[in-house]
Amino acid sequence: MLFEATTLTAAARVIAETLEKNYATDPVPIFAAADLDTAQLAVAGARYPWNNMQTLWRAAVEATGDPSFGLYAGRNIRPTSFHALGYAWLASETLLGSLERLCRYFRVVSTAPLALDLTRENHGYLLTETLTDPSHVPTDTAIDAFVVAIIQLCRTASTDRFAPRSVELQRKNHGNAAVYADVLGCPVSFGAADTRILFDRDSLEARLPGENADVARANDKVAEHYLASLEPHQVASEVRELLIDLLPSGGSSQSAIAGRMNRSLSTLQRQLQ
């Protein structure tokens, strides 16, 4: 990678809250072990290096002795943990729109080399998270938390009874599959090639009670501006990497590159100015 991936400190704040709330554990020494300054937790929009965040996830599991730590952290995530994306999620017309925004603005949350794709699958929709760089593999705990956070946000925006049809995780089953099924509300399988969440079509296309097009659009703009504030040379480095990858196939148009980076063409052009 030609740049350092980063993650919103809001995710680390959730880890700290989970350690205190669910495990009565002081987070300060755990943050210190990951070489993270807890003062940054109070800074809006601040980011931590992605590699340090993975160290923090591992340290939290080690400190608690609970390989399911990510499930509880995911439950503690709030819409505001996703910055403007969280507000836009709640104000979307449908959960389909919310998940489309997640794919488009995921880099607000993390610039890690992950691809999020939402596709039609028979009578449902399939959200797939694919690792695009073998040198940047997130911890199983981080993925657990992210999957639970998605379901929690869906429940917050719609109904507490919301559940996907199935979830596939890359991690191995460490003996408590029933806990995963209970938290996620659906069958869960392990050892998959990618992380996948299958949603019912009707659930995703139903109108949300809190839909507000003006609020959704306003927060789309906040998310776009936040993305544009990320270091321009980082974006340029990513574009160069994608050009190298895509040139042999002939699919190196501006639109294709913007799509691979999960952002609009206008946002990409702005970031490269």
N, C-alpha and C positions, 0 to 999 in steps of 0.2 A: 504494500500500500504506500502511496506517496503522501498520505496525510494521516493525521491522528484522529481517529474516530472519537466522538464525544457523545455523552448522554445528559439529558436534563438532570439537574440535581434533585428534581422532584422525586425521581425514582429512589434516590438514596434517602430522601426524607421518609419515604414509605418504609424503607428497610429499618431506619432508626425507630420509627413509630411502632413497627411490628416487634422489634426486639424488646422495647419497653412494655408495650401493651399486652402482647401474647406470651412473652417469655420472661418478663421481669429482669431483663438483661440490659446493662449499661452499654449503649452503643459507642460511646466515645473511644474506648480502647480498640474496638473493632474497626472503627474508621481510621484510627491511627495506624493499625496494622496494614490497612490498605493505602496508606499515605494520602489520605483525603482530609482536607480542612473542613471541619464541621461548620465554620463560620460562613461558608459558601451556601449552606442550606437556607439561609435567610435572604439570599440575594435572588430577586426575581429574574428568571431567565438564565441563571448561571448554569454552567455545564461542567461535568467532570470527565476526565479521560476515560474512554470506554474500557480499556484494559484494567484500570484501577477499579472500575465498577464490577468487573468480573471477579477481581480479587475480593471485593467487599461481599459479593454474594457467597463466595466460597467460605469466607471468614464467618459470615452469619450462620451458615449451616454447621460449621465446625463448633462455633460457640454454643449453639443450641442443641446440637446433636440430633437435629431433626431434618432428614432429607426432604421432607414435605414443606419446608419453610416457605418456599415460593408460593404455595397455595394460599397461605395466610397473608403473605405480603400482597398478593393480587387482590384479596378481599378488601384490603385497607386502601387500595388506590381510589382516589376521587377523580371526578372529571377534570378538576383543576391540575391534577398531576400531568395531564396531557397538554397543558398550556392552552392556547386558543383552540386547538383541535378538540379539546374536551367540551368547550362551550358550543362549538359548531356541531359536534356530535349530538348533543341534547336538543339542539334547535333544528336538526335535519327533519325533512319531511317523513322519511322512513329510515329504518335501520340499514337498508341497502345503501341509502345515501350516506349514512354514518360510516359504514365500512369502506365505501368508495373514498371518503375523505381520509380515512385512516391510511389507505394505500397511497393517496396523493401526498399527504403531509406527514407521513411517518418519520421523516427526517427531522421534524421538529423535536420529536422525542429522542431519536438516536440516529447518528450518522453512520452506524455500523453497517458493514457490507451485507445487508439482508435484503431480499426481494420479497415484497408482499404482492400477491396477485389474487383477485377476486373473479371467479369464473362461474358461468351457469353450469350446473351439473344435474341433468335430468330434471327433477322437480325441486331442486334446491340450488344453493350457491355454495361454492367451495372457496374458502380462504386458505391460501397456501403461503407458508413462510419458508423461503429457500435460502440457504447459506451460499453466498457468492464468492467467498474468499476462505479457503481452508486454513489460513493462518489466523483468522478471526472467528473462532467458534464460541458462541455464548455458552455460559454454564446452563446445565439443565434447570437449575433453580430460577435463573432469569427467564427462561422460556416458560416455565410453569407459571410464574407471576404474570407474564405478558398475556398468556392464554386466559387465565382467570380474570385479569383486568378487562379484557375484551368482553367476556361474558357479563361481568359486573356492570360495565357501562351499558351494555344492551339492556340489562334488567333495570338499571336506573332510568333509562330513557323510555322503557315500555312497561314491563310488568315484572314483579319479583318471580313470577313463574316461568319466565323465559328460559329456554335451554336449547342448545344446538342439538342436531340429530346424532352427531358423533364427533369425537376428537381423536386424532392420531398424534402421538408424541414420539420424538426420536429417542428419548431417554429409555433406559431399561426400567422394567418394573422392579421396584425395590421392596415389594411385599405388601403394599397397602393400596392396591388398585381400587378397592372399595371406597377409600377416602377420596380419590380423584373423581370417581363416578358420582359420589355424593355432592362434592363441591361444584362440579361442572353440570350435574343434572342429566348426564347422558352416558352411553357406553364409551369407554376410553381404552384404546389399544396402545401398545408400546413397541419400541424398536422400529418405527417407521422411517422411511427415507427422508421425509420432510415433515414439518409440523403442519397439520391440516385440521381445519374446523369445518364441518359440513352443517349448513343451516337449512332450515325449512324455508321454502320459497314464500309461503304465505306470511310467515313471521317477519321476514325481511321486507316484504312489500306493503305491509299494513301501515296505515298512517299513524304517526306518533302523536300522543296527546300534547306534547310541548313544542310541536313544530312551529317555527317562526323563521320565515325565509329571510327577513331583514337581518335578524341576529346571526343566522347561519352565514350569510354573505359577508357581514361585517367581520366575523371572526375568521372567515376564509382570508380576508385581506390582512388581518393581523398575522395569521400563519404565514402568508406569502411574504410579508415584510420581515418577519422573523427569520425565515429561510434566507432572504436576501441579505440579512445582516451577518450571516455566517461568512467566514473568511473567503474572499473571492479567489485567492490562490488555491484554496482547497477544492473549490468547485472546478476551477480550471484543470487541476490535476486529475479529477475524476473524469472530466470530459476527454482529456488526452488518453486515459486508460481505456475508456469505452471506444474511442476512435480506433485504437490499436486492435481491440477485440472485434469491432464490427466491420472494419474496412474490407477484410477478405470476403465477407458475405454480401457486401454492397448495401448493407442496411444502416449506413452511417448518416442518415439525414438528421437535421436538427430535431425534428419531431420524434424520431426514433430514440435519439439520445435522451431527450427530455423525458420520454416515457419510461426508459430504463432507470432513470433517476427519480421516478415517482414525483414529478412536478410538471407544471404547465410550461409550455414553450416560452411564454412571456416572462415567467419567473426566472427561468434559466438564462434568458437573454439579459435580464436585469442584473443577475448575479455576475455575469461575465463582463459587464461594462466597467 
